[in-house]
Amino acid sequence: MPFESYAWPIPDAEVQAALVAAYQDGSWGKYDGPNCRNLESALRELNLVEHAFLCSSGTIAVELALRGLKVGPGDEVILAGYDFPGNFRAVEAVGAKPVLVDFQENTWSLDVAQIPLAVSSQTKAVIASHLHGSLVDMRTLMTVSQKQGLAIVEDACQAPGALVQGKLAGSWGDVGVHSFGGSKLLTAGRGGAIVTRREDVIQRIKVFSERGNQAFPLSELQAAAILPQIPKLASRNEVRWQNVNRLIQAVDGQSVFQPLPLPTNGDIPAFYKLGWLLVPSLRASTDADAEQIRQGLVHTLQQHGLPFDTGFRGFARRTTQRCRVVNELPNCRKAACSTLLMHHPVLLQSPEVIDQIAAAMQELAVR
Ligand SMILES: Cc1ncc(COP(=O)(O)O)c(C=O)c1O
């Protein structure tokens, strides 16, 4: 069954009006203007934090967060063995060494129980990413990290507006990181932001970024485009959440697409990508076989117009010169060769479209 491709960003008259207004008031051509200031204050209010700093991408925001926390050469940073590739690179960019821990089984969430096993005298921080609809157990992570004296960078680039144990994703950690990249739930094509309660962190980030001019800026025009999307985020997340529930229920009973376990504690995930584990890949005897099976299915899914792709490659195969690995990372290894991702625009469609997608997935699953 052919599906139309669901474009992103979707038409939004308020974004258009904000861009026209930025043209008319001249702010589009200014270094500093009201739109960036208003976006910073919206992010502060939303996250209940004292400081927000705008920058050019989520990728640089992670690096700035580490710099703000004074992570540098000789230090170690814990992160999951499967994450956005730029997060590993950000640790290296500040001169520190990544320490890889596993996911909780059948999720894309760092296993907090691994943290005490990973810590050495050099470990300074943890990067906790909310990935593919999974949410990290932030309350436990904060307790464990405080005990170990570790700072937390909470990467909410894939989960803006998600509610994690009663607080907004990104607002738990010492530093929260957001992306406004072209495919993201809040988009300006490019862009990022940092939120924090820590004055020392924001001062270090400002000093590092100020080079006679802002080195990693977000423009007035980008801020103008993001602002009207913020009040719509919660209701759009709610629609995506309803549709994810509907889809997962509708494909129940087949044995090819394994959904992520949905939270039962009142958490509301946000879905930039909806993760699935591909069961035939999980059962393959080698990683190469698993990847080949997945590649074949992704090809078929895409031919049927279903918005699926593969996940990240993960870091489990990186050399021990580049990182320290805690245990064998079985769940991250599985994720690296068995993850399928459904891109979010389809999750704003009507229940009928969701049912059609579920039917197409069921049909492909029994072939
Ligand atoms: C978890 C995570 N962190 C950081 C980023 C980087 O964001 P950006 O694309 O704005 O550089 C991404 C982008 O996909 C991401 O998924």
The ligand as a MOL file (V3000), in Angstrom:
LIG
                    3D

  0  0  0     0  0            999 V3000
M  V30 BEGIN CTAB
M  V30 COUNTS 16 16 0 0 0
M  V30 BEGIN ATOM
M  V30 1 C 20.4470 12.5290 20.9190 0
M  V30 2 C 20.9670 13.6250 20.0400 0
M  V30 3 N 21.8330 14.5040 20.5480 0
M  V30 4 C 22.3180 15.5190 19.8080 0
M  V30 5 C 21.9290 15.6850 18.5040 0
M  V30 6 C 22.5300 16.8060 17.7170 0
M  V30 7 O 21.6340 17.7770 17.3240 0
M  V30 8 P 21.9100 18.6910 16.0350 0
M  V30 9 O 21.4090 17.9330 14.8470 0
M  V30 10 O 21.1480 19.9410 16.2990 0
M  V30 11 O 23.3790 18.9510 15.9680 0
M  V30 12 C 21.0330 14.7870 17.9230 0
M  V30 13 C 20.6150 14.9270 16.5180 0
M  V30 14 O 19.9310 14.0960 15.9670 0
M  V30 15 C 20.5370 13.7200 18.7090 0
M  V30 16 O 19.6820 12.8200 18.2170 0
M  V30 END ATOM
M  V30 BEGIN BOND
M  V30 1 1 1 2
M  V30 2 1 2 3
M  V30 3 2 2 15
M  V30 4 2 3 4
M  V30 5 1 4 5
M  V30 6 1 5 6
M  V30 7 2 5 12
M  V30 8 1 6 7
M  V30 9 1 7 8
M  V30 10 2 8 9
M  V30 11 1 8 10
M  V30 12 1 8 11
M  V30 13 1 12 13
M  V30 14 1 12 15
M  V30 15 2 13 14
M  V30 16 1 15 16
M  V30 END BOND
M  V30 END CTAB
M  END
